[in-house]
Amino acid sequence: MITVAQITDLPGLFATRLRSLPFYLVALLLHLLFLLIFGTYTVTEHSEPIITVFTAPQPVTPAANVPPPPPPSPDRSLKNVSSPATPSPSIRNNPRAITGGRSTSQLVTSPAMIATAIQQQSQVRSTAPTMTLDAGHGGPNIPTLKLRQILTRAAGFLQAGAGVSGSGRSTRARFACYWAVYQGGDWNCNPTALPNLTAQVARWSRDRIQQKTEPQPIVVSSKDLFTIKPPFIFVTGHKDFTFTDEEIENLRQYLHAGGAIWADNDLPGRRSRFDIAFRREMKRVLTDRDFEKLPEDHPIMSSFYPLRRLPSGMNFYQEPIEVLRLIANEIAVVYTLNAYGDFWESALDENDRIDRQLYRTSARDGYHKWGPHFGSYYTATHYRNVTDEAVVNAYKLGINIVVHLLNRYDDRLRAMGVR
């Protein structure tokens, strides 16, 4: 109840309250200010996602060309996923050990730890060695063990047909050289070229590289390629031609087994009838392979004789050697465009000069020594550079190609510890 004294003292009480009013106003304004600031505050977007126990982990983008880790199965959660900073040698050599998620001492108890573990697994996978090598030019990678098996099988095919041992000038082999008899072409246009070449190879190698028999024709459409197993077959001609389907399939299987083709264009240079046909037909045999030019420092140039530059062919043609690669990126097809076979029709005597006897009875008897490109009125007009030097250099390139084709798998096998 308000007393009479309080009523009579109302003016003084009012004056006292009035004097404290600014303090109340200031307090009120401060409250309103704090309310405006904190009552309307919103959390701004953060550059990194904040992971809580209520937030699902964000997916981790795997490194380029690395498959994402498999999702965990419902009954096998990632309870014991290891996340070492540096994987142990056993893990580095066996990426599958990581995917099992059993080698750990750290428990994953939050989504953030799960995300970290997945990211570390992806990083380990991306740095683990793949242990693969190229199976072919532009082809897919093949594991080393599989590659070793393929190379060993190919070398076995070559060994069965040639009995090769050693390398370089120490190469030993006893093989037969074959002309490829194919549909529609003049495969025997230089009939003395291969006999002269193989005889010269035997003489220069001191009979370490010998022929089993005189060079023989082999029908490409038959299965003789796989029973005789020649280390390479020789293709030549002047004409346009088209392989039959049987020839295409046999040549493809023969090259994949470990054999090789050596083609010599008897119309030197590019865009001749034979050149166009051979390139077209080899594209049918090996559809995913393209010819590439060999540099003059390729091992072919020094496999037996060191040649500083590619010898000139008929009429001074000097087109580079072209090849197709197949098994382990090794040469499967050699293509010489400069008509070296025209030079080999001129045999060499014991002094490495063109044998100018018309016929000769000896161990290499019975055939024309000069060949049709030397010693006639066409010499120096149609055939302008048939000289002792040009013929000798053509033979040197010939023995280099023979030795390289006989040994072309050995370096890779030795590097793998097989030989």
C-alpha positions in Angstrom: 0.0 0.0 0.0 1.2 3.5 -0.8 1.4 5.6 2.4 0.5 9.3 2.8 4.2 10.1 3.1 5.0 8.4 -0.2 2.2 10.3 -1.9 3.4 13.6 -0.6 7.0 12.7 -1.7 5.9 11.7 -5.3 7.7 14.7 -6.9 11.0 13.7 -5.3 10.6 10.0 -6.2 9.7 10.9 -9.8 12.8 13.1 -10.0 15.0 10.2 -8.7 13.6 7.8 -11.3 14.0 10.4 -14.0 17.7 10.9 -13.2 18.3 7.0 -13.7 16.4 6.8 -16.9 19.5 7.3 -19.3 21.1 4.3 -17.8 18.0 2.2 -18.5 17.9 3.5 -22.1 21.6 2.7 -22.6 21.0 -0.8 -21.3 18.0 -1.2 -23.6 19.9 0.0 -26.6 22.8 -2.4 -25.9 20.4 -5.3 -25.6 18.7 -4.4 -28.9 22.1 -4.0 -30.6 23.3 -7.5 -29.4 20.0 -8.9 -30.5 20.3 -7.5 -34.0 23.9 -8.7 -34.4 23.7 -12.2 -33.0 20.0 -12.9 -33.6 20.5 -12.6 -37.4 24.0 -14.2 -37.6 24.4 -16.9 -40.4 27.3 -19.3 -40.8 29.2 -18.4 -44.1 30.3 -21.1 -46.5 33.6 -22.7 -45.7 36.2 -23.7 -48.3 36.6 -27.1 -46.7 33.6 -29.3 -45.8 33.1 -29.8 -42.1 32.7 -33.4 -41.3 30.8 -34.4 -38.2 29.3 -37.6 -37.0 26.1 -36.5 -38.7 27.7 -35.7 -42.0 28.4 -38.4 -44.7 32.0 -38.3 -46.0 32.6 -36.6 -49.3 33.7 -39.0 -52.1 37.4 -38.8 -52.9 38.3 -38.3 -56.5 40.9 -41.0 -57.5 44.1 -40.1 -59.3 44.1 -40.1 -63.1 44.0 -43.6 -64.7 43.5 -45.2 -61.3 40.3 -47.1 -60.7 38.3 -46.0 -57.7 38.4 -48.3 -54.6 35.7 -51.0 -54.4 32.7 -50.1 -52.1 32.7 -52.0 -48.8 30.4 -54.9 -48.6 27.5 -54.7 -46.1 28.9 -57.4 -43.8 32.6 -56.3 -44.0 33.0 -52.7 -42.8 36.2 -50.9 -42.9 37.0 -51.5 -39.2 40.6 -52.2 -39.6 41.8 -50.2 -42.6 45.5 -49.3 -42.3 46.7 -45.9 -43.4 50.5 -45.9 -43.0 52.3 -42.8 -44.3 54.8 -45.0 -46.1 53.6 -48.4 -47.2 55.8 -51.4 -46.3 57.7 -53.2 -49.1 55.2 -56.1 -49.1 52.3 -53.7 -49.6 54.2 -51.8 -52.3 54.9 -55.0 -54.2 51.3 -56.3 -53.7 48.6 -53.6 -54.1 46.0 -56.3 -53.5 47.1 -56.4 -49.8 45.7 -52.9 -49.4 42.3 -53.6 -50.7 41.7 -56.4 -48.1 42.0 -53.8 -45.3 43.3 -56.3 -42.7 46.8 -55.1 -41.9 46.1 -52.3 -39.4 46.4 -51.2 -35.8 44.2 -48.2 -36.1 40.4 -48.4 -35.8 38.3 -46.2 -38.1 35.6 -44.7 -35.9 34.4 -41.7 -37.8 33.4 -40.8 -41.4 36.4 -38.4 -41.5 38.7 -41.3 -40.8 37.0 -43.4 -43.5 37.4 -40.7 -46.1 41.1 -40.4 -45.1 41.7 -44.1 -45.3 40.1 -44.3 -48.8 42.2 -41.4 -50.0 45.4 -43.1 -48.7 44.5 -46.4 -50.4 44.0 -44.6 -53.7 47.4 -42.8 -53.3 49.2 -46.1 -52.6 47.6 -47.7 -55.6 48.6 -44.9 -57.9 52.3 -45.1 -56.7 52.6 -48.9 -56.7 54.7 -50.4 -59.5 52.7 -51.9 -62.4 55.4 -54.4 -63.5 54.4 -54.1 -67.1 56.1 -53.6 -70.4 54.8 -52.7 -73.9 53.7 -55.7 -75.9 53.7 -53.8 -79.1 54.0 -50.4 -80.8 51.0 -48.5 -79.5 49.6 -51.7 -78.0 48.3 -52.4 -74.4 50.6 -53.2 -71.5 51.3 -56.8 -70.7 52.5 -58.0 -67.3 56.2 -59.0 -67.2 55.5 -62.7 -66.6 53.1 -62.9 -69.6 55.6 -60.9 -71.7 58.4 -63.3 -70.8 56.2 -66.2 -71.8 55.4 -64.6 -75.2 59.0 -63.8 -75.9 60.2 -67.2 -74.9 57.7 -68.8 -77.2 58.6 -66.6 -80.1 62.3 -67.3 -79.6 61.5 -71.0 -79.4 59.8 -70.7 -82.8 62.9 -69.0 -84.3 65.2 -71.5 -82.6 63.4 -74.4 -84.0 63.9 -73.1 -87.6 67.4 -71.8 -87.3 69.2 -73.2 -84.2 70.6 -69.7 -83.3 73.3 -69.1 -80.6 75.6 -66.2 -79.9 75.1 -62.7 -81.2 76.8 -60.2 -83.5 79.9 -61.6 -85.2 79.7 -64.6 -82.9 76.2 -65.6 -84.1 75.9 -69.2 -85.1 72.9 -70.5 -87.0 71.9 -73.2 -89.5 68.8 -72.1 -91.3 67.0 -72.2 -94.6 66.0 -69.0 -96.5 62.8 -69.1 -98.4 61.1 -67.0 -101.1 57.5 -66.3 -100.3 55.3 -67.6 -103.2 52.2 -65.4 -103.1 49.2 -64.9 -105.3 49.5 -62.6 -108.4 53.2 -61.5 -108.0 56.5 -62.3 -109.7 58.0 -63.6 -106.5 61.1 -65.1 -108.4 62.0 -62.0 -110.4 65.7 -62.2 -109.1 66.3 -65.9 -109.0 70.0 -65.7 -108.0 69.8 -63.0 -105.4 69.1 -65.2 -102.4 71.5 -68.0 -103.3 74.3 -65.4 -103.7 73.3 -63.6 -100.4 73.3 -66.7 -98.3 76.5 -67.9 -99.8 78.2 -64.6 -99.0 76.7 -64.7 -95.4 78.4 -68.1 -94.9 81.7 -66.9 -96.3 81.8 -63.7 -94.3 80.8 -65.5 -91.1 83.4 -68.2 -91.7 80.6 -70.8 -92.0 79.2 -70.0 -88.6 75.9 -68.9 -90.2 75.1 -71.6 -92.7 72.1 -72.5 -94.8 70.5 -76.0 -94.4 69.7 -76.1 -98.1 69.7 -73.7 -101.1 67.0 -71.1 -100.8 63.6 -72.6 -101.7 60.2 -71.3 -102.5 57.5 -71.6 -99.8 53.8 -71.3 -100.5 52.4 -68.7 -98.2 48.9 -70.1 -98.3 50.1 -73.6 -97.1 50.9 -74.7 -93.6 54.6 -75.1 -94.4 55.2 -71.8 -92.5 54.4 -73.6 -89.3 56.0 -77.0 -90.0 59.3 -75.7 -91.5 59.4 -72.6 -89.2 61.7 -70.4 -91.2 63.2 -67.5 -89.2 62.1 -65.2 -92.0 60.7 -65.3 -95.5 61.8 -63.1 -98.4 59.2 -61.2 -100.4 60.0 -59.4 -103.6 58.5 -58.5 -107.0 57.7 -55.8 -109.6 54.0 -56.2 -109.9 50.8 -55.1 -108.2 49.3 -58.1 -106.2 46.6 -59.0 -103.7 47.0 -61.6 -101.0 44.3 -64.2 -100.7 42.4 -64.6 -97.5 44.4 -67.8 -96.7 47.7 -65.9 -97.3 46.6 -63.1 -95.0 45.6 -65.4 -92.2 48.8 -67.6 -92.5 51.1 -64.5 -92.5 49.3 -63.0 -89.5 49.7 -66.3 -87.5 53.3 -66.7 -88.7 54.3 -63.2 -87.5 52.5 -63.7 -84.1 54.3 -67.0 -83.7 57.7 -65.3 -84.0 58.5 -65.4 -87.7 59.5 -62.4 -89.8 59.1 -61.0 -93.3 61.8 -59.3 -95.2 60.5 -57.5 -98.3 62.8 -55.9 -101.0 61.1 -53.7 -103.5 62.5 -54.6 -106.9 61.2 -51.3 -108.4 63.3 -49.0 -106.2 61.7 -46.0 -104.6 58.2 -45.1 -103.4 54.9 -45.3 -105.2 55.9 -48.1 -107.5 53.4 -50.9 -108.2 55.0 -53.2 -105.7 55.4 -50.5 -103.1 51.8 -49.6 -103.2 50.6 -53.2 -103.1 52.9 -54.3 -100.3 51.9 -51.5 -98.0 48.2 -52.1 -98.7 48.5 -55.9 -98.2 50.5 -55.6 -95.0 47.8 -53.3 -93.6 45.4 -56.2 -94.1 47.8 -58.6 -92.3 48.5 -56.3 -89.3 45.6 -53.9 -89.2 46.7 -52.1 -86.1 50.4 -51.5 -87.2 52.0 -48.8 -89.3 55.3 -48.6 -91.0 58.0 -46.6 -89.3 61.4 -45.4 -90.7 64.5 -46.7 -89.0 67.2 -44.2 -88.1 70.7 -44.8 -89.3 71.9 -45.5 -85.8 69.5 -48.5 -85.4 71.2 -51.7 -84.2 70.6 -53.2 -87.7 73.3 -50.9 -89.0 75.9 -52.5 -86.8 74.7 -56.1 -86.1 77.6 -57.5 -88.1 79.3 -54.8 -90.1 79.4 -51.2 -88.8 77.7 -49.1 -91.5 77.9 -45.4 -91.1 75.1 -44.8 -93.5 72.5 -46.7 -95.4 74.0 -48.1 -98.6 72.7 -46.7 -101.9 70.4 -49.0 -103.8 69.8 -49.4 -107.5 70.2 -46.1 -109.4 71.3 -44.3 -106.1 68.0 -44.7 -104.4 68.6 -44.4 -100.6 65.1 -44.6 -99.0 65.3 -45.5 -95.3 64.5 -49.0 -94.1 60.9 -49.3 -92.9 59.6 -51.8 -90.3 56.5 -53.1 -88.6 56.8 -54.0 -85.0 54.9 -56.7 -83.2 56.0 -59.0 -80.3 57.4 -56.9 -77.4 57.9 -54.0 -79.9 60.5 -56.1 -81.8 60.8 -55.9 -85.6 58.5 -58.4 -87.4 58.6 -56.9 -90.9 61.6 -55.3 -92.6 61.0 -53.4 -95.8 63.9 -52.3 -98.0 62.8 -50.0 -100.8 66.0 -49.7 -102.8 66.2 -52.9 -104.9 69.2 -54.4 -103.1 68.3 -57.8 -104.6 69.4 -56.4 -108.0 72.9 -56.0 -106.6 72.9 -59.5 -105.0 72.5 -61.0 -108.5 76.1 -60.1 -109.0 78.1 -62.6 -106.9 81.4 -61.6 -105.2 84.7 -63.5 -105.7 87.2 -64.3 -103.1 88.5 -60.7 -103.2 85.0 -59.2 -102.7 84.7 -57.9 -106.2 82.0 -58.7 -108.7 82.7 -62.1 -110.1 83.1 -61.4 -113.8 83.1 -65.1 -114.9 80.0 -65.9 -116.8 79.7 -69.4 -115.2 81.7 -71.1 -112.6 81.9 -74.7 -111.4 82.5 -74.8 -107.6 80.6 -75.3 -104.4 78.5 -72.3 -105.5 78.2 -73.5 -109.1 75.6 -73.5 -111.8 74.1 -70.1 -111.9 74.8 -66.8 -113.6 77.4 -64.7 -111.7 77.0 -61.3 -113.2 73.2 -61.1 -113.0 71.1 -59.2 -115.5 72.1 -55.8 -114.0 75.8 -55.9 -114.8 78.0 -56.4 -117.9 75.3 -55.6 -120.5 74.6 -52.5 -122.6 72.0 -51.5 -119.9 74.8 -51.0 -117.4 75.5 -47.3 -116.7 72.2 -46.4 -118.5 69.3 -48.2 -117.0 71.4 -49.5 -114.1 73.7 -46.7 -113.4 75.6 -47.6 -110.2 76.3 -51.3 -110.3 79.9 -51.1 -109.1 82.1 -53.2 -106.9 81.6 -50.8 -103.9 77.9 -50.6 -104.3 77.5 -54.4 -104.5 79.7 -55.0 -101.5 77.8 -52.5 -99.4 74.5 -54.1 -100.4 75.8 -57.5 -99.2 77.0 -56.0 -95.9 73.5 -54.6 -95.3 72.1 -58.0 -96.2 74.1 -59.9 -93.6 73.3 -57.2 -91.0 69.6 -57.7 -91.6 70.0 -61.5 -91.5 71.9 -61.4 -88.2 69.4 -59.0 -86.6 66.4 -61.1 -87.6 68.1 -64.2 -86.1 68.9 -62.5 -82.8 66.1 -60.0 -82.4 64.6 -61.5 -79.2 67.8 -62.2 -77.4 68.5 -58.8 -75.8 65.1 -58.6 -74.2 65.3 -62.2 -72.9 68.8 -61.6 -71.5 67.5 -58.5 -69.7 64.7 -60.6 -68.2 67.3 -63.2 -67.0 66.0 -65.9 -69.3 69.3 -66.2 -71.3 
